[in-house]
Amino acid sequence: MAFRLQSFFELEAELTSPLDLTTPTSNLRLARQLALATGTGAGQADMIWSDSFSITASSTQAIDLAGSLAGPLGGTLTFAKIKMVVVAASTTNTNNVNVVRDGSAGVPLFLAASDGIPVKPGGLFVWFDPSAAGVAVTATTGDLLNLVNSAAGTPVTGDVVIVGASA
């Protein structure tokens, strides 16, 4: 089975300051291509999982990366390491979607247990590691990534994509 991933990040910004006789301008451009080929080493991956989610108020969706996810072509996915995580929060959300390392069995995407990052309504979280090591997934002790609805009152929705390797 072959795998190929190409993603592009491009940021362009222009800052101007109109003065009496001139308008100084500062331009910024940063572009990166994120690419992975078939395999399990550096610059490679062989697994992808994606889902649209809806999380009720003040609730958590635990994503078990070692053996409980259905693959897009059938079968069960068991990630050995992850290389990319994308979480896109819906623009219609009222609450944040917090991407959190589980407190007791979290995949070490963040530095410490229970660490995470809020993805505000309409926001996007993208993490990419093309190294051979990626982030290790250890069944039962380091395999959970949590999506948490940050507050009460309303559900949150969005999309999640996880890319990784089987070995």
Residue frames as a rotation matrix with the C-alpha (Angstrom) as fourth column:
MET 1
0.588 0.809 0.000 0.00
0.809 -0.588 0.000 0.00
0.000 0.000 -1.000 0.00
ALA 2
-0.424 -0.738 0.525 1.41
0.740 -0.616 -0.268 3.41
0.522 0.275 0.807 -0.95
PHE 3
0.478 0.492 -0.728 1.13
0.810 -0.567 0.150 6.59
-0.339 -0.661 -0.670 1.06
ARG 4
-0.517 -0.608 0.603 1.76
0.735 -0.676 -0.051 10.20
0.438 0.417 0.796 0.06
LEU 5
0.480 0.619 -0.621 1.04
0.821 -0.566 0.070 13.42
-0.309 -0.544 -0.780 1.94
GLN 6
-0.613 -0.583 0.533 1.55
0.679 -0.734 -0.022 16.96
0.404 0.348 0.846 0.72
SER 7
0.559 0.710 -0.427 0.45
0.823 -0.537 0.185 19.97
-0.098 -0.455 -0.885 2.69
PHE 8
-0.275 -0.630 0.727 1.37
0.681 -0.661 -0.315 23.57
0.679 0.408 0.610 2.13
PHE 9
0.390 0.307 -0.868 1.66
0.821 -0.542 0.177 26.41
-0.416 -0.782 -0.463 4.61
GLU 10
-0.381 -0.493 0.783 1.94
0.767 -0.640 -0.030 29.94
0.516 0.589 0.622 3.32
LEU 11
0.356 0.407 -0.841 1.82
0.790 -0.611 0.039 33.18
-0.499 -0.679 -0.539 5.22
GLU 12
-0.413 -0.424 0.806 1.88
0.751 -0.659 0.038 36.54
0.515 0.622 0.590 3.49
ALA 13
0.418 0.509 -0.753 1.56
0.833 -0.545 0.094 39.82
-0.362 -0.666 -0.652 5.34
GLU 14
-0.279 -0.449 0.849 1.93
0.673 -0.722 -0.162 43.46
0.686 0.526 0.503 4.40
LEU 15
0.273 0.270 -0.923 2.20
0.860 -0.498 0.108 46.32
-0.431 -0.824 -0.368 6.84
THR 16
-0.175 -0.291 0.940 2.01
0.719 -0.690 -0.079 49.91
0.672 0.663 0.330 5.56
SER 17
-0.008 0.120 -0.993 2.27
0.830 -0.552 -0.074 53.23
-0.557 -0.825 -0.095 7.28
PRO 18
0.334 0.187 0.924 0.98
0.810 -0.559 -0.180 56.14
0.483 0.808 -0.339 5.16
LEU 19
-0.220 -0.459 -0.861 2.99
0.728 -0.665 0.168 59.28
-0.650 -0.589 0.480 5.82
ASP 20
0.329 0.383 -0.863 2.82
-0.119 -0.890 -0.441 62.72
-0.937 0.248 -0.248 4.20
LEU 21
0.215 -0.342 -0.915 5.16
-0.925 -0.372 -0.078 62.09
-0.314 0.863 -0.396 1.27
THR 22
-0.543 -0.461 -0.702 5.72
-0.645 0.764 -0.003 58.31
0.538 0.451 -0.712 1.31
THR 23
0.636 0.693 0.340 4.19
-0.766 0.511 0.391 55.05
0.097 -0.509 0.855 2.43
PRO 24
-0.528 -0.845 0.085 6.78
-0.847 0.515 -0.133 52.70
0.068 -0.142 -0.987 3.93
THR 25
0.631 0.711 -0.312 5.88
-0.706 0.692 0.149 49.04
0.322 0.126 0.938 3.47
SER 26
-0.505 -0.697 0.508 7.06
-0.807 0.590 0.007 45.89
-0.305 -0.407 -0.861 5.17
ASN 27
0.421 0.603 -0.678 6.34
-0.798 0.601 0.039 42.59
0.431 0.525 0.734 3.42
LEU 28
-0.388 -0.466 0.795 6.61
-0.766 0.643 0.003 39.17
-0.513 -0.608 -0.606 5.01
ARG 29
0.488 0.508 -0.710 6.38
-0.779 0.620 -0.092 35.81
0.393 0.598 0.699 3.28
LEU 30
-0.523 -0.553 0.649 6.91
-0.747 0.663 -0.037 32.41
-0.410 -0.504 -0.760 4.89
ALA 31
0.501 0.666 -0.553 6.12
-0.843 0.519 -0.140 29.24
0.194 0.537 0.821 2.94
ARG 32
-0.570 -0.617 0.543 6.71
-0.696 0.714 0.082 25.59
-0.438 -0.331 -0.836 3.76
GLN 33
0.149 0.556 -0.818 5.78
-0.728 0.622 0.290 22.37
0.670 0.552 0.497 2.05
LEU 34
-0.195 -0.109 0.975 5.02
-0.824 0.557 -0.102 19.55
-0.532 -0.823 -0.198 4.47
ALA 35
0.318 0.243 -0.916 5.51
-0.821 0.554 -0.138 16.22
0.474 0.796 0.376 2.73
LEU 36
-0.139 -0.320 0.937 5.66
-0.670 0.727 0.149 12.57
-0.729 -0.607 -0.316 3.74
ALA 37
-0.192 -0.003 -0.981 6.30
-0.860 0.483 0.167 9.54
0.473 0.876 -0.095 1.52
THR 38
0.769 0.517 -0.376 5.57
-0.341 0.829 0.443 5.86
0.541 -0.212 0.814 2.07
GLY 39
-0.124 -0.798 -0.589 7.46
0.235 0.553 -0.799 4.26
0.964 -0.237 0.119 4.95
THR 40
0.784 0.389 -0.484 8.20
0.514 0.031 0.857 4.54
0.349 -0.921 -0.176 8.66
GLY 41
-0.112 -0.930 -0.351 11.44
0.991 -0.130 0.026 6.55
-0.070 -0.345 0.936 8.74
ALA 42
-0.448 -0.141 -0.883 12.36
0.261 -0.965 0.021 10.21
-0.855 -0.221 0.469 8.41
GLY 43
-0.665 0.244 -0.706 10.07
-0.659 -0.637 0.400 12.05
-0.352 0.731 0.585 6.02
GLN 44
-0.741 0.358 -0.568 7.76
-0.176 0.713 0.679 9.04
0.648 0.603 -0.465 5.87
ALA 45
-0.479 0.664 0.575 4.41
-0.699 0.108 -0.707 7.77
-0.531 -0.740 0.412 7.15
ASP 46
-0.929 0.179 -0.324 2.08
-0.108 0.706 0.699 4.92
0.354 0.685 -0.637 6.30
MET 47
-0.419 0.819 -0.393 -1.11
0.907 0.402 -0.129 5.61
0.052 -0.410 -0.911 8.27
ILE 48
-0.908 0.240 0.344 -3.81
-0.225 -0.971 0.085 8.28
0.354 0.000 0.935 8.30
TRP 49
-0.406 0.836 -0.369 -7.01
0.913 0.385 -0.132 8.64
0.031 -0.391 -0.920 10.30
SER 50
-0.940 0.171 0.294 -9.59
-0.141 -0.983 0.121 11.40
0.310 0.072 0.948 10.05
ASP 51
-0.364 0.865 -0.346 -12.95
0.926 0.377 -0.030 12.17
0.105 -0.331 -0.938 11.59
SER 52
-0.354 0.411 0.840 -15.53
-0.200 -0.911 0.361 14.89
0.914 -0.040 0.405 12.00
PHE 53
-0.696 0.043 -0.717 -16.41
0.651 0.459 -0.604 15.28
0.303 -0.887 -0.348 15.65
SER 54
0.073 0.697 0.714 -19.18
-0.269 -0.675 0.687 16.66
0.960 -0.242 0.138 17.82
ILE 55
-0.655 -0.378 -0.654 -18.46
0.532 0.383 -0.755 16.90
0.536 -0.843 -0.050 21.54
THR 56
0.439 0.898 -0.035 -21.24
0.612 -0.270 0.743 17.71
0.658 -0.348 -0.668 24.00
ALA 57
0.523 -0.166 0.836 -20.85
-0.421 -0.903 0.083 20.54
0.741 -0.395 -0.543 26.51
SER 58
0.275 -0.533 0.800 -18.02
-0.960 -0.106 0.260 20.05
-0.053 -0.840 -0.541 29.04
SER 59
0.869 0.079 0.488 -17.19
-0.103 0.994 0.022 16.61
-0.484 -0.069 0.872 27.59
THR 60
-0.123 -0.977 -0.172 -14.12
-0.745 -0.023 0.666 14.86
-0.655 0.211 -0.725 26.21
GLN 61
0.950 0.206 -0.236 -13.52
-0.311 0.711 -0.631 12.71
0.037 0.672 0.739 23.16
ALA 62
0.180 -0.905 0.386 -10.54
-0.508 0.250 0.824 10.44
-0.842 -0.345 -0.415 23.83
ILE 63
0.723 -0.069 -0.687 -8.75
-0.641 0.303 -0.705 9.29
0.257 0.950 0.175 20.68
ASP 64
0.510 -0.514 0.689 -6.99
-0.253 0.676 0.692 5.97
-0.822 -0.528 0.215 21.35
LEU 65
0.385 -0.442 -0.810 -4.14
-0.919 -0.269 -0.290 5.78
-0.090 0.856 -0.509 18.86
ALA 66
-0.716 -0.698 -0.020 -3.20
-0.698 0.716 0.022 2.17
-0.001 0.030 -1.000 19.66
GLY 67
-0.993 0.115 -0.002 -5.78
0.113 0.984 0.135 -0.22
0.018 0.134 -0.991 18.36
SER 68
-0.361 0.929 -0.081 -9.24
0.557 0.145 -0.818 1.28
-0.748 -0.341 -0.570 18.51
LEU 69
-0.101 0.294 -0.950 -9.40
-0.555 -0.810 -0.191 3.40
-0.826 0.508 0.245 15.34
ALA 70
0.470 0.318 0.823 -10.83
0.500 0.673 -0.545 2.10
-0.727 0.668 0.158 12.08
GLY 71
-0.605 -0.784 -0.137 -8.66
0.253 -0.353 0.901 2.75
-0.755 0.511 0.412 9.06
PRO 72
-0.172 0.552 -0.816 -10.00
-0.702 -0.650 -0.291 4.53
-0.691 0.523 0.500 5.98
LEU 73
-0.262 0.033 -0.965 -9.60
-0.852 0.461 0.247 1.35
0.452 0.887 -0.092 3.89
GLY 74
0.744 0.549 -0.382 -10.79
-0.263 0.765 0.588 -1.02
0.615 -0.337 0.713 6.62
GLY 75
0.121 -0.691 -0.713 -8.97
0.653 0.596 -0.467 -2.74
0.747 -0.409 0.523 9.43
THR 76
0.901 0.136 -0.412 -7.76
0.428 -0.434 0.793 -1.36
-0.071 -0.891 -0.449 12.73
LEU 77
0.429 -0.770 0.473 -5.04
-0.052 -0.544 -0.838 1.27
0.902 0.335 -0.273 13.00
THR 78
0.815 -0.322 -0.482 -2.31
0.541 0.126 0.831 0.93
-0.207 -0.938 0.277 15.61
PHE 79
0.759 -0.548 0.352 0.01
-0.240 -0.738 -0.631 3.91
0.606 0.394 -0.691 15.44
ALA 80
0.380 -0.740 -0.556 3.59
0.905 0.421 0.058 3.36
0.191 -0.525 0.829 16.66
LYS 81
-0.589 -0.505 -0.631 4.38
0.587 -0.804 0.095 7.05
-0.556 -0.314 0.770 16.20
ILE 82
0.618 0.776 0.123 2.56
0.689 -0.460 -0.559 10.13
-0.378 0.430 -0.820 15.04
LYS 83
-0.480 -0.806 0.346 3.93
0.863 -0.362 0.353 12.64
-0.159 0.468 0.869 12.56
MET 84
-0.887 0.244 0.393 1.08
-0.056 -0.900 0.432 15.13
0.459 0.361 0.812 12.08
VAL 85
-0.384 0.834 -0.396 -2.01
0.864 0.173 -0.473 16.29
-0.326 -0.524 -0.787 13.95
VAL 86
-0.895 0.237 0.377 -4.55
-0.010 -0.857 0.515 18.72
0.446 0.458 0.769 12.51
VAL 87
-0.366 0.840 -0.402 -7.60
0.873 0.159 -0.462 19.95
-0.324 -0.519 -0.791 14.44
ALA 88
-0.869 0.196 0.454 -9.96
0.107 -0.822 0.560 22.39
0.482 0.535 0.693 12.74
ALA 89
-0.646 0.663 -0.378 -12.66
0.484 -0.027 -0.874 23.93
-0.590 -0.748 -0.303 14.94
SER 90
-0.088 0.729 0.678 -15.94
0.970 -0.093 0.226 24.93
0.228 0.678 -0.699 13.36
THR 91
-0.831 -0.165 0.531 -16.60
0.164 -0.985 -0.050 28.65
0.531 0.046 0.846 12.93
THR 92
0.063 0.964 0.258 -20.03
-0.255 -0.234 0.938 28.10
0.965 -0.124 0.231 14.50
ASN 93
-0.070 -0.148 -0.987 -18.62
0.820 0.554 -0.141 26.87
0.568 -0.819 0.083 17.83
THR 94
0.779 0.255 0.573 -19.19
-0.146 -0.815 0.561 28.98
0.610 -0.520 -0.598 20.92
ASN 95
0.810 -0.499 0.307 -16.64
-0.246 0.186 0.951 27.11
-0.532 -0.846 0.028 23.07
ASN 96
0.011 -0.901 -0.433 -13.03
-0.999 -0.029 0.035 26.19
-0.044 0.432 -0.901 22.33
VAL 97
0.934 0.004 -0.357 -11.86
-0.041 0.994 -0.097 22.73
0.355 0.105 0.929 21.32
ASN 98
0.406 -0.828 0.386 -8.93
-0.867 -0.216 0.449 21.96
-0.288 -0.517 -0.806 23.61
VAL 99
0.610 -0.370 -0.700 -6.36
-0.180 0.796 -0.578 19.51
0.771 0.479 0.419 22.24
VAL 100
0.438 -0.293 0.850 -4.99
-0.898 -0.193 0.396 17.86
0.048 -0.936 -0.347 25.39
ARG 101
-0.467 -0.614 -0.637 -2.47
-0.369 0.790 -0.490 15.19
0.804 0.006 -0.595 26.37
ASP 102
0.584 0.725 -0.365 -4.39
-0.014 0.458 0.889 12.76
0.811 -0.514 0.278 28.61
GLY 103
0.453 -0.358 0.817 -3.35
-0.843 -0.470 0.262 13.02
0.290 -0.807 -0.514 32.27
SER 104
0.362 -0.293 0.885 -2.58
-0.578 0.674 0.460 9.33
-0.731 -0.678 0.074 32.80
ALA 105
0.092 -0.292 0.952 -2.14
0.513 0.833 0.206 7.67
-0.853 0.469 0.226 29.39
GLY 106
0.795 0.311 -0.520 -1.49
-0.158 -0.722 -0.673 10.56
-0.585 0.618 -0.526 27.03
VAL 107
0.509 -0.646 0.569 0.58
0.848 0.264 -0.459 10.35
0.147 0.716 0.682 23.89
PRO 108
0.121 -0.521 -0.845 3.46
0.688 -0.570 0.449 12.77
-0.715 -0.636 0.290 24.64
LEU 109
0.254 0.064 0.965 2.58
0.861 -0.470 -0.195 15.35
0.441 0.880 -0.175 22.01
PHE 110
0.651 -0.015 0.759 2.79
-0.246 -0.950 0.192 18.09
0.718 -0.312 -0.622 24.67
LEU 111
-0.264 -0.949 0.173 5.54
-0.487 -0.024 -0.873 18.43
0.833 -0.315 -0.455 27.29
ALA 112
-0.936 -0.066 0.345 3.58
-0.347 0.330 -0.878 17.33
-0.056 -0.942 -0.332 30.36
ALA 113
-0.652 0.750 -0.108 0.51
0.741 0.661 0.118 15.31
0.160 -0.002 -0.987 31.22
SER 114
0.194 0.905 -0.379 -2.71
0.873 -0.335 -0.354 17.34
-0.447 -0.262 -0.855 30.91
ASP 115
-0.546 -0.397 -0.738 -0.96
-0.016 -0.875 0.483 20.02
-0.838 0.276 0.472 28.79
GLY 116
-0.014 0.546 0.838 -2.77
0.926 0.323 -0.195 21.21
-0.376 0.773 -0.510 25.71
ILE 117
-0.956 -0.228 -0.185 -3.75
0.130 -0.893 0.430 24.06
-0.263 0.387 0.884 23.47
PRO 118
-0.033 0.993 -0.114 -7.11
0.221 -0.104 -0.970 25.73
-0.975 -0.057 -0.216 22.87
VAL 119
-0.873 -0.048 0.485 -8.42
0.487 -0.123 0.865 25.87
0.018 0.991 0.130 19.32
LYS 120
-0.597 0.642 -0.481 -10.88
-0.123 -0.666 -0.736 28.75
-0.793 -0.379 0.477 19.27
PRO 121
0.398 0.837 0.375 -13.97
0.349 0.240 -0.906 28.86
-0.848 0.492 -0.197 17.03
GLY 122
0.992 -0.004 -0.126 -12.81
-0.121 -0.324 -0.938 28.91
-0.037 0.946 -0.322 13.42
GLY 123
0.329 -0.940 0.089 -9.25
-0.873 -0.267 0.407 28.15
-0.359 -0.212 -0.909 14.57
LEU 124
0.835 -0.194 -0.515 -6.78
-0.184 0.783 -0.594 25.58
0.519 0.590 0.618 13.32
PHE 125
0.439 -0.749 0.496 -4.09
-0.647 0.120 0.753 23.60
-0.623 -0.652 -0.432 15.14
VAL 126
0.883 -0.263 -0.389 -1.41
-0.170 0.593 -0.787 21.99
0.438 0.761 0.479 12.97
TRP 127
0.390 -0.805 0.447 1.55
-0.660 0.093 0.745 20.05
-0.641 -0.586 -0.495 14.35
PHE 128
0.927 -0.145 -0.346 4.10
-0.221 0.534 -0.816 18.34
0.303 0.833 0.463 12.07
ASP 129
0.287 -0.869 0.404 7.22
-0.680 0.113 0.725 16.25
-0.675 -0.482 -0.558 12.83
PRO 130
0.748 0.021 -0.664 8.91
-0.603 0.440 -0.665 14.65
0.278 0.898 0.342 9.81
SER 131
-0.236 -0.925 0.298 11.68
-0.972 0.218 -0.091 13.03
0.019 -0.312 -0.950 11.90
ALA 132
-0.457 -0.006 -0.890 12.09
-0.241 0.964 0.117 9.26
0.856 0.268 -0.441 12.03
ALA 133
-0.957 0.022 -0.289 11.15
0.278 0.355 -0.893 9.28
0.083 -0.935 -0.346 15.72
GLY 134
-0.178 0.919 0.351 7.96
0.083 -0.342 0.936 11.33
0.981 0.196 -0.016 15.44
VAL 135
-0.313 0.150 0.938 6.13
-0.937 -0.209 -0.279 11.09
0.154 -0.966 0.206 18.76
ALA 136
-0.904 -0.140 -0.403 6.02
-0.116 0.990 -0.083 7.56
0.411 -0.028 -0.911 20.16
VAL 137
0.168 0.964 0.207 2.68
-0.862 0.042 0.506 5.94
0.479 -0.264 0.837 20.89
THR 138
-0.892 -0.443 -0.089 2.77
-0.321 0.761 -0.564 3.36
0.318 -0.475 -0.821 23.70
ALA 139
-0.140 0.908 -0.394 -0.29
-0.001 0.398 0.918 1.13
0.990 0.129 -0.054 24.09
THR 140
0.430 0.597 -0.678 -2.18
0.688 0.270 0.674 1.65
0.585 -0.756 -0.294 27.39
THR 141
0.190 -0.392 -0.900 0.35
0.870 -0.358 0.339 4.08
-0.455 -0.848 0.273 28.89
GLY 142
-0.429 -0.387 -0.816 0.87
0.002 -0.904 0.427 6.68
-0.903 0.182 0.389 26.15
ASP 143
-0.829 0.120 0.546 -1.77
0.550 0.352 0.758 6.37
-0.101 0.928 -0.358 23.47
LEU 144
0.185 0.980 -0.068 -4.56
0.960 -0.195 -0.203 8.88
-0.213 -0.027 -0.977 24.18
LEU 145
-0.950 -0.256 0.179 -5.09
0.290 -0.936 0.198 12.31
0.117 0.240 0.964 22.65
ASN 146
-0.259 0.899 -0.352 -8.11
0.845 0.034 -0.534 14.14
-0.468 -0.436 -0.769 24.02
LEU 147
-0.692 0.262 0.672 -10.37
0.228 -0.805 0.548 16.66
0.685 0.532 0.498 22.33
VAL 148
-0.536 0.411 -0.737 -12.15
0.813 0.018 -0.582 18.58
-0.226 -0.912 -0.343 25.08
ASN 149
0.198 0.665 0.720 -15.12
0.563 -0.679 0.472 20.94
0.802 0.312 -0.509 24.90
SER 150
-0.670 -0.728 0.146 -13.86
0.334 -0.471 -0.817 23.86
0.663 -0.498 0.558 26.98
ALA 151
-0.891 0.366 0.267 -17.15
-0.448 -0.620 -0.644 24.86
-0.070 -0.694 0.717 28.61
ALA 152
-0.559 0.795 0.235 -20.78
0.485 0.544 -0.685 24.16
-0.672 -0.269 -0.690 29.37
GLY 153
-0.141 0.679 -0.720 -23.82
-0.318 -0.720 -0.617 25.16
-0.938 0.142 0.317 27.39
THR 154
0.671 0.376 -0.639 -23.13
-0.689 -0.002 -0.724 24.15
-0.273 0.927 0.258 23.80
PRO 155
0.668 -0.467 0.580 -21.45
0.473 0.868 0.154 21.36
-0.575 0.172 0.800 21.84
VAL 156
0.085 -0.677 -0.731 -18.36
-0.682 -0.574 0.453 21.87
-0.727 0.460 -0.510 19.68
THR 157
0.840 0.151 0.522 -17.74
0.257 0.736 -0.627 20.42
-0.478 0.660 0.579 16.24
GLY 158
0.330 -0.751 -0.573 -14.80
-0.830 -0.519 0.202 20.18
-0.449 0.409 -0.794 13.90
ASP 159
0.905 -0.141 -0.402 -12.45
-0.171 0.743 -0.647 17.90
0.390 0.654 0.648 12.04
VAL 160
0.416 -0.812 0.410 -9.35
-0.627 0.071 0.776 15.98
-0.659 -0.579 -0.479 13.11
VAL 161
0.829 -0.307 -0.468 -6.62
-0.237 0.565 -0.791 14.32
0.506 0.766 0.395 11.05
ILE 162
0.499 -0.721 0.481 -3.80
-0.569 0.146 0.809 12.20
-0.654 -0.677 -0.337 12.47
VAL 163
0.749 -0.387 -0.537 -0.90
-0.393 0.392 -0.831 10.94
0.533 0.834 0.142 10.36
GLY 164
0.362 -0.662 0.656 1.70
-0.808 0.128 0.576 8.50
-0.465 -0.738 -0.488 11.57
ALA 165
-0.187 -0.561 -0.807 3.63
-0.801 0.563 -0.205 5.31
0.569 0.608 -0.554 11.12
SER 166
0.785 0.566 -0.253 3.05
-0.393 0.770 0.503 1.68
0.480 -0.295 0.826 12.01
ALA 167
0.658 -0.629 -0.414 6.63
0.738 0.647 0.192 1.08
0.147 -0.432 0.890 13.15
